[in-house]
Amino acid sequence: LEEADELEEDYLDRAWGLEAQSRLSCQAKVGTEDLTVEIPKYSLNHAAEAPH
């Protein structure tokens, strides 16, 4: 991935469980190689629980 731009970093500032290597998944370009995606356990229900 290219370096995160300022807008992505602003979004990441509001993310749960932010780590140094955290990135927005929409920035990933999936190729033909194997891919492992790790979703933190504490965020599994966030989409269902967060107000829309």
C-alpha positions as CSV (number, residue, x, y, z in Angstrom):
1,L,0.0,0.0,0.0
2,E,1.0,3.6,-0.5
3,E,1.5,5.8,2.5
4,A,-1.8,6.8,4.2
5,D,-2.9,10.3,3.2
6,E,-4.2,12.9,5.6
7,L,-7.9,12.0,5.1
8,E,-7.2,8.3,5.8
9,E,-5.2,9.2,8.9
10,D,-8.1,11.4,10.1
11,Y,-10.5,8.4,9.8
12,L,-8.0,6.1,11.5
13,D,-7.8,8.6,14.4
14,R,-11.4,7.7,15.2
15,A,-10.9,3.9,14.8
16,W,-11.1,1.4,17.7
17,G,-8.0,-0.6,18.5
18,L,-5.7,1.5,16.3
19,E,-2.2,0.1,15.9
20,A,0.9,1.5,14.1
21,Q,0.2,-0.7,11.0
22,S,-3.6,0.0,10.9
23,R,-5.0,0.9,7.5
24,L,-8.5,1.3,6.1
25,S,-9.6,-1.9,4.3
26,C,-10.9,0.2,1.4
27,Q,-7.2,1.0,0.6
28,A,-6.3,-2.6,0.0
29,K,-5.9,-3.9,-3.6
30,V,-6.5,-7.7,-3.4
31,G,-4.5,-9.7,-5.8
32,T,-4.3,-13.4,-6.6
33,E,-2.1,-14.3,-3.6
34,D,-3.5,-15.7,-0.3
35,L,-4.9,-13.1,2.0
36,T,-5.5,-13.2,5.7
37,V,-7.8,-10.5,7.2
38,E,-7.9,-10.2,11.0
39,I,-11.0,-8.5,12.6
40,P,-10.5,-7.7,16.2
41,K,-13.0,-9.6,18.4
42,Y,-14.3,-6.4,20.1
43,S,-15.4,-5.0,16.7
44,L,-17.3,-7.9,15.4
45,N,-20.7,-6.5,16.5
46,H,-19.8,-2.9,15.9
47,A,-21.6,-2.6,12.5
48,A,-24.8,-4.1,14.0
49,E,-24.6,-2.0,17.2
50,A,-23.5,1.4,15.8
51,P,-26.2,3.9,14.9
52,H,-26.8,4.2,11.2
